[in-house]
Amino acid sequence: MWEDLRTAARDTVSVGFGLFPLGLAFGLLMVQSGFAWWWTPIFSVTIYAGSLEFLVIGLVLAVTPLASIAMTTLLVNFRHVFYALSFPLHRIKGRAARIYSMYALTDETYAVTASKDPESLTGRRILLIQVCCQLYWVLGGVAGALVGNALPMKIEGLDFALTALFVVLTIDAFRARRDVPATVLALLSALVALVVAREQMLVVAMGLFVAALLVRYGWQRRSAARA
């Protein structure tokens, strides 16, 4: 048990350097947005979806309809469906353990497990990797919320944290794979949504972008078949 815990801690320490500070920003933003500090761990446990948690703050404050929140959640986290195709869930024994593992499947845990030799991953090690990642996030959020609660003044600009996060992720993704057409499609989707549905821009833009990617994928397959 302890050996698996030490191994999982080594596996996730680099991830923790990213998750904990991001959790700090989330906790600060929660308190600065008017939530009591204890709402931070509630959000982090019940939602536990990283960028979506930042997004939900604005959706809740704007009293967004539940259907719109559900659709936004589906679009933002739809990539997890593809993670499940290669995630070693079969190595985890027990219904409760599998349910937790499905709940705790995030970008970070998938990246960590995907980089390891599948034969070296026991069910216990996978679960402990996921527990460590969630602890980094939750503890960072609580620390940020407590710090924000103790600050006498409001920090301006924290509401831009989510936008900044997505900008950084977009730049990193473009550097890794310079897919200009996808970038153009994303920009056009956002501009169209801004014009035709300003109040529901995010949901409409992401819906248009997903549709555009599907059309592009179909066109590429057809072109490849003809060639």
MOPEGI-V880065 format. One record per residue. N is the residue number from 1. RES is the residue in one small letter. SS is DSSP state (2 for helix, 1 for strand, 0 for the rest). OMEGA is omega in degrees with one decimal (999 if undefined). Layout:
N:RES:SS:OMEGA + N:RES:SS:OMEGA
This chain:
1:m:0:-177.3 + 2:w:2:177.4 + 3:e:2:176.9 + 4:d:2:179.8 + 5:l:2:178.3 + 6:r:2:178.8 + 7:t:2:179.0 + 8:a:2:178.2 + 9:a:2:177.3 + 10:r:2:-179.9 + 11:d:2:-169.7 + 12:t:2:-174.7 + 13:v:2:179.7 + 14:s:2:176.2 + 15:v:2:-179.4 + 16:g:2:178.1 + 17:f:2:176.0 + 18:g:2:-176.0 + 19:l:2:-175.8 + 20:f:2:177.5 + 21:p:2:177.4 + 22:l:2:174.5 + 23:g:2:175.5 + 24:l:2:179.9 + 25:a:2:179.4 + 26:f:2:179.3 + 27:g:2:176.8 + 28:l:2:-178.8 + 29:l:2:178.3 + 30:m:2:-177.7 + 31:v:2:-179.2 + 32:q:2:178.8 + 33:s:0:176.1 + 34:g:0:178.5 + 35:f:0:171.7 + 36:a:0:-173.6 + 37:w:0:-175.1 + 38:w:0:174.1 + 39:w:2:-177.7 + 40:t:2:177.6 + 41:p:2:177.7 + 42:i:2:176.3 + 43:f:2:-174.3 + 44:s:2:180.0 + 45:v:2:-175.9 + 46:t:2:179.9 + 47:i:0:179.2 + 48:y:0:-178.8 + 49:a:0:171.8 + 50:g:0:-176.4 + 51:s:2:179.6 + 52:l:2:179.3 + 53:e:2:174.8 + 54:f:2:-177.4 + 55:l:2:-177.3 + 56:v:2:178.5 + 57:i:2:179.6 + 58:g:2:-179.6 + 59:l:2:179.4 + 60:v:2:-179.7 + 61:l:2:179.7 + 62:a:0:-178.5 + 63:v:0:-179.7 + 64:t:0:178.2 + 65:p:0:-176.4 + 66:l:2:179.6 + 67:a:2:178.6 + 68:s:2:177.3 + 69:i:2:179.6 + 70:a:2:180.0 + 71:m:2:177.7 + 72:t:2:178.1 + 73:t:2:179.7 + 74:l:2:-176.7 + 75:l:2:-178.0 + 76:v:2:-173.8 + 77:n:2:-177.6 + 78:f:0:-179.8 + 79:r:0:-178.7 + 80:h:2:176.1 + 81:v:2:-179.1 + 82:f:2:174.9 + 83:y:2:-174.9 + 84:a:2:-177.4 + 85:l:2:-177.7 + 86:s:2:178.7 + 87:f:0:-174.5 + 88:p:0:-180.0 + 89:l:2:-176.8 + 90:h:2:179.8 + 91:r:2:-177.9 + 92:i:0:-177.5 + 93:k:0:177.4 + 94:g:0:-176.5 + 95:r:2:-178.1 + 96:a:2:-179.8 + 97:a:2:179.4 + 98:r:2:178.6 + 99:i:2:178.0 + 100:y:2:-178.3 + 101:s:2:177.0 + 102:m:2:178.9 + 103:y:2:-173.6 + 104:a:0:177.5 + 105:l:0:-179.6 + 106:t:0:178.0 + 107:d:2:-174.3 + 108:e:2:-178.9 + 109:t:2:177.3 + 110:y:2:-179.6 + 111:a:2:-179.0 + 112:v:2:-177.8 + 113:t:2:-178.8 + 114:a:2:-178.1 + 115:s:0:-177.7 + 116:k:0:173.6 + 117:d:0:-177.4 + 118:p:2:-178.8 + 119:e:2:-178.8 + 120:s:2:-175.9 + 121:l:0:172.7 + 122:t:0:178.5 + 123:g:2:-179.5 + 124:r:2:179.6 + 125:r:2:178.7 + 126:i:2:-179.6 + 127:l:2:-179.0 + 128:l:2:173.5 + 129:i:2:-179.5 + 130:q:2:177.9 + 131:v:2:179.4 + 132:c:2:-179.1 + 133:c:2:180.0 + 134:q:2:177.8 + 135:l:2:177.2 + 136:y:2:-176.4 + 137:w:2:-175.9 + 138:v:2:-179.4 + 139:l:2:175.6 + 140:g:2:178.8 + 141:g:2:179.4 + 142:v:2:179.2 + 143:a:2:179.1 + 144:g:2:179.9 + 145:a:2:179.8 + 146:l:2:177.1 + 147:v:2:179.2 + 148:g:2:179.5 + 149:n:2:-178.4 + 150:a:2:-178.6 + 151:l:0:-178.8 + 152:p:0:-176.9 + 153:m:0:178.4 + 154:k:0:178.4 + 155:i:0:-178.9 + 156:e:0:173.8 + 157:g:0:-179.4 + 158:l:2:179.4 + 159:d:2:177.0 + 160:f:2:-175.2 + 161:a:2:-178.8 + 162:l:2:178.6 + 163:t:2:179.2 + 164:a:2:179.3 + 165:l:2:-178.1 + 166:f:2:176.3 + 167:v:2:179.1 + 168:v:2:179.3 + 169:l:2:179.1 + 170:t:2:179.2 + 171:i:2:179.5 + 172:d:2:179.7 + 173:a:2:-179.8 + 174:f:2:178.0 + 175:r:2:-179.6 + 176:a:2:-179.9 + 177:r:0:-173.0 + 178:r:0:-178.6 + 179:d:0:-177.8 + 180:v:2:179.6 + 181:p:2:179.2 + 182:a:2:178.3 + 183:t:2:178.6 + 184:v:2:178.7 + 185:l:2:178.9 + 186:a:2:180.0 + 187:l:2:178.9 + 188:l:2:178.2 + 189:s:2:179.3 + 190:a:2:-179.3 + 191:l:2:178.1 + 192:v:2:179.5 + 193:a:2:179.0 + 194:l:2:-178.0 + 195:v:2:-171.2 + 196:v:2:-176.4 + 197:a:0:-175.7 + 198:r:2:-176.0 + 199:e:2:179.9 + 200:q:2:-170.9 + 201:m:2:-173.8 + 202:l:2:-177.8 + 203:v:2:-178.7 + 204:v:2:-178.3 + 205:a:2:-179.1 + 206:m:2:176.1 + 207:g:2:177.9 + 208:l:2:-178.9 + 209:f:2:177.7 + 210:v:2:178.7 + 211:a:2:179.7 + 212:a:2:178.3 + 213:l:2:178.0 + 214:l:2:177.5 + 215:v:2:179.4 + 216:r:2:179.4 + 217:y:2:178.5 + 218:g:2:179.6 + 219:w:2:179.5 + 220:q:2:178.4 + 221:r:2:179.2 + 222:r:2:178.3 + 223:s:2:179.6 + 224:a:2:179.2 + 225:a:2:179.3 + 226:r:2:-180.0 + 227:a:0:999
